[in-house]
Amino acid sequence: MQNENLSVYDDLRQMKSDYEHLKADMDRQMIVNSQLMETVFRNHVSVLDSYRKTTLVSVSAAILAVLAVSCVRGLDMRLAGMIAAFYVLVLIGYTVIYHKLGKIEYGTDNVLSTVTGLRKFKRNYMAVNAASWVLAAGLMCFIFPEIRDTYLVPEQGTVAIALMCVAVLAGICIQYFTDRKVLRACDDIIERLKERP
């Protein structure tokens, strides 16, 4: 009988030891998983931050380039002003939506407000993009005839318009891949926040 009690006692002690090892392993695994989630989260947030900076710098550079070309090339100031105004509107739109987004942090206690903010950002981002493409299409309809008329030789005007069309198509492709990456980063951040323990 005493041997049976010792055997049960040894089994219980072994089970307790196994449980403590398993619990320690699970705690280590949770720490590793949490660190991996935080790393992935930071990577997606850095995508948003880098595109914020890239967008603001590139649109500002485009404004300066339009003004410089209008001075050097003798572009009609009305035309240059319209293009610069378009870029200023785009710059204001992106500045406002990124400002409303604010800073996103992994350890925030208020996950719901962060997710809601990201969803609003996505909606506003798509709205600003749609508005900018509508404005760009309207501007192109006005600019193409003006560009063709500024050249003395009509063939040169046609070549300039063709080059501009290529530039617009390149811009559409770049914008598409940029938008896709930004919107995917938003979706991934939202998913990570929902998975957060």
Secondary structure, 3 states (H helix, E strand, C coil): CHHHHHHHHHHHHHHHHHHHHHHHHHHHHHHHHHHHHHHHHHHHHHHHHHHHHHHHHHHHHHHHHHHHHHHHHCCCHHHHHHHHHHHHHHHHHHHHHHHHHCCCCCCCCCHHHHHHHHHHHHHHHHHHHHHHHHHHHHHHHHHHHHHHHHCCCHHHHHHHHHHHHHHHHHHHHHHHHHHHHHHHHHHHHHHHHHHCC
